[in-house]
Structures are given as structure tokens and as C-alpha cells.
């Protein structure tokens, strides 16, 4: 049985308020096993052997049925979380790296077209100070001055890349990875 993390989008933002105890209860009631959460933003750790793409559909359906709104779910393994931290070119030490709160990994529903990503990077280079890079079904983004002042909202990124995504900063990813490793 694999320990996985499901990143649920739209949880506890924009009026979609859910208590994590209620989320755990809904997912457990829907048949998910060993469910726990990290922080109050839709980070769910669970045990499962099913295909991650199928899990994503089932998680999205469960959230919609239980709480009445659409969420996206991105399921990843512990190794994929570690890679999202280790291969993020904007994370690390030194003056060329951003702070853990500003550097994000945006988990994507599919690998976006490389031409679309390059066009986004080129276009945005003249508009803002944020830095972007593409990984394996993940977009790395250093918001530099903060998410709230950036033009690169989730809606903009989804429209430009033609895939869904949900972001987590390095602080959150490190906490999630630590919890996955202690429950392994």
C-alpha cells in the first residue's frame, strides 16, 4: 500500500470553508484509508493502491458531494513531493533563491505544452519579477514579492497552460514530506 498525498484545490479559500475533521470524515466515509491532513488547506495524506488518476476523480467527486463545490485533486507520491522540493530551481540557500513562503510548486493535472510555458515565461518577463520554470507535471514559481501582488493567479496559469493546478509553497511541502516520512 502506498502512502500518497492529495493536494485539494479551493479548500479554505474564497468562501469554501471546511474543517479538516469534516474533510477526514467525508473521505473516510467514502472509503479512503488512513486519512490525515496537514494544515487547513486541503493537504490530505492517505494510503491507497489505486491508480492516482482514478483517485483524483474520486476525491474531487467526494468533495463536491460532501461540501457542494468543485475542487481539483492532484495526487502525488512521497518521491514526487521530494522531487518538487529538490528540483525546484528557486529553492535553496543563497541570495539567488527565494524564501520558502514565496517559492511554490504548482502541481498540474497534466504536463503542459512546453511552447505554452515558454510563451508564458517570455511574456511575463517584461511584466513582473516572478520567476517560472517547468518540471514534471509541476510548475515552479518564485513569487518574489508575494502571491497577492502577482498577475500570475491560478486562473491565469490554468488558462494559459490549459491544465488545472494547485500550488503549495516550500514551507508547506516540507511539512507534508516530514509527515509522510514519519507515517511511512
C-alpha positions as CSV (number, residue, x, y, z in Angstrom):
1,X,0.0,0.0,0.0
2,X,1.4,3.4,-1.0
3,X,1.3,6.5,1.1
4,X,0.1,9.3,-1.1
5,X,-0.7,13.0,-0.7
6,X,-3.7,14.6,-2.4
7,X,-3.5,18.3,-2.9
8,X,-7.0,19.6,-3.0
9,X,-7.5,23.0,-4.6
10,X,-10.0,25.6,-3.4
11,X,-10.1,24.4,0.2
12,X,-10.4,27.2,2.7
13,X,-10.1,30.0,0.1
14,X,-12.8,32.1,-1.4
15,X,-15.6,31.0,0.9
16,X,-15.0,27.3,0.5
17,X,-14.6,26.7,4.3
18,X,-14.1,23.2,5.5
19,X,-12.9,21.9,8.9
20,X,-10.2,19.3,8.4
21,X,-12.0,17.0,10.8
22,X,-15.0,17.1,8.4
23,X,-12.8,16.5,5.4
24,X,-11.2,13.5,7.0
25,X,-14.7,12.2,8.0
26,X,-16.0,12.6,4.4
27,X,-13.0,10.9,2.8
28,X,-13.0,8.1,5.3
29,X,-16.8,7.6,4.8
30,X,-16.1,7.4,1.0
31,X,-13.7,4.5,1.6
32,X,-10.3,6.2,1.7
33,X,-7.9,4.7,4.3
34,X,-5.5,6.1,6.8
35,X,-6.6,9.7,6.1
36,X,-4.9,12.6,7.8
37,X,-4.4,16.2,6.9
38,X,-1.5,18.7,7.1
39,X,-2.5,22.3,7.8
40,X,-6.0,23.5,6.9
41,X,-5.5,23.9,3.2
42,X,-6.5,20.6,1.7
43,X,-3.4,18.6,2.1
44,X,-4.5,15.0,2.6
45,X,-2.3,12.1,3.3
46,X,-3.8,8.6,2.7
47,X,-3.0,5.0,1.9
48,X,-4.1,3.5,-1.4
49,X,-3.0,1.3,-4.3
50,X,-5.4,2.6,-6.9
51,X,-4.3,4.5,-10.0
52,X,-3.6,8.1,-9.0
53,X,-5.7,9.5,-11.9
54,X,-8.7,7.5,-10.6
55,X,-8.1,8.7,-7.1
56,X,-8.1,12.3,-8.2
57,X,-11.5,11.8,-9.8
58,X,-12.9,10.1,-6.8
59,X,-11.5,12.7,-4.4
60,X,-13.0,15.5,-6.5
61,X,-16.4,13.8,-6.6
62,X,-16.3,13.2,-2.8
63,X,-15.5,16.9,-2.0
64,X,-18.3,18.1,-4.4
65,X,-20.9,15.7,-2.9
66,X,-19.9,16.3,0.7
67,X,-19.3,20.1,0.6
68,X,-21.1,21.4,-2.5
69,X,-18.2,22.9,-4.5
70,X,-15.7,21.8,-7.1
71,X,-12.2,21.2,-6.1
72,X,-9.3,19.8,-8.1
73,X,-7.2,17.0,-6.7
74,X,-3.6,16.3,-7.5
75,X,-2.3,13.0,-6.1
76,X,1.5,12.5,-5.7
77,X,3.9,10.1,-4.1
78,X,6.4,10.9,-1.4
79,X,9.2,10.7,-4.0
80,X,7.3,13.2,-6.2
81,X,7.0,15.6,-3.3
82,X,10.7,15.3,-2.5
83,X,11.4,16.0,-6.2
84,X,9.1,19.0,-6.2
85,X,11.3,20.4,-3.4
86,X,14.7,19.2,-4.6
87,X,14.4,20.1,-8.3
88,X,12.7,23.5,-7.8
89,X,15.3,25.8,-9.2
90,X,14.2,28.7,-7.0
91,X,14.5,26.8,-3.7
92,X,17.7,26.5,-1.7
93,X,20.2,28.7,0.1
94,X,21.9,31.8,-1.1
95,X,20.9,35.2,-2.5
96,X,19.7,33.8,-5.8
97,X,17.0,31.7,-4.1
98,X,13.6,32.8,-2.9
99,X,12.1,32.4,0.6
100,X,10.3,29.2,1.4
101,X,7.0,31.2,1.7
102,X,7.3,32.8,-1.8
103,X,8.7,29.8,-3.7
104,X,5.9,27.5,-4.9
105,X,5.4,24.2,-6.7
106,X,2.2,24.2,-8.7
107,X,1.0,20.6,-9.1
108,X,-0.6,20.2,-12.6
109,X,-3.2,17.8,-13.9
110,X,-1.0,17.0,-16.9
111,X,2.3,18.1,-18.5
112,X,1.6,21.4,-20.2
113,X,2.8,22.1,-23.7
114,X,6.4,23.3,-23.5
115,X,5.7,26.0,-26.1
116,X,2.9,27.4,-24.0
117,X,5.1,27.5,-20.9
118,X,7.9,29.2,-22.8
119,X,5.5,31.8,-24.2
120,X,4.2,32.5,-20.7
121,X,7.7,32.9,-19.3
122,X,8.8,35.2,-22.1
123,X,5.6,37.3,-21.9
124,X,5.8,37.6,-18.1
125,X,9.5,38.5,-18.1
126,X,8.5,42.0,-19.2
127,X,5.6,42.3,-16.7
128,X,6.8,41.1,-13.3
129,X,9.6,40.0,-11.2
130,X,8.3,36.4,-10.7
131,X,10.4,33.5,-12.0
132,X,8.9,30.4,-13.6
133,X,10.3,27.0,-14.7
134,X,8.7,23.8,-15.7
135,X,9.2,20.4,-14.1
136,X,7.4,17.0,-14.4
137,X,3.7,17.9,-14.1
138,X,4.8,20.8,-11.9
139,X,5.3,24.5,-12.5
140,X,7.9,26.1,-10.3
141,X,7.2,29.7,-9.4
142,X,9.0,32.2,-7.2
143,X,6.5,34.9,-6.4
144,X,9.4,37.1,-5.1
145,X,7.2,39.9,-3.7
146,X,4.1,37.8,-2.8
147,X,1.2,35.9,-4.3
148,X,-1.2,38.7,-3.6
149,X,0.6,41.3,-5.8
150,X,1.2,38.9,-8.7
151,X,-0.6,38.8,-12.0
152,X,0.1,35.0,-12.1
153,X,-3.1,33.8,-10.4
154,X,-4.2,30.2,-10.6
155,X,-6.9,31.1,-13.1
156,X,-4.4,32.8,-15.4
157,X,-2.0,29.9,-15.2
158,X,-4.7,27.3,-15.8
159,X,-6.0,29.3,-18.8
160,X,-2.5,29.8,-20.3
161,X,-1.3,26.2,-19.7
162,X,-4.6,24.5,-20.4
163,X,-4.5,22.3,-17.4
164,X,-5.6,22.5,-13.8
165,X,-3.3,23.1,-10.9
166,X,-3.0,23.8,-7.2
167,X,0.0,25.4,-5.5
168,X,1.9,24.8,-2.3
169,X,4.9,26.8,-1.0
170,X,8.1,25.2,0.2
171,X,7.2,25.6,3.8
172,X,4.1,23.5,3.3
173,X,5.8,21.0,1.1
174,X,8.5,20.4,3.7
175,X,5.8,19.9,6.4
176,X,3.9,17.5,4.2
177,X,7.0,15.5,3.3
178,X,8.0,15.3,7.0
179,X,4.6,13.9,7.9
180,X,4.7,11.4,5.1
181,X,8.1,10.2,6.2
182,X,7.1,9.8,9.8
183,X,4.0,7.7,8.8
184,X,5.9,5.6,6.2
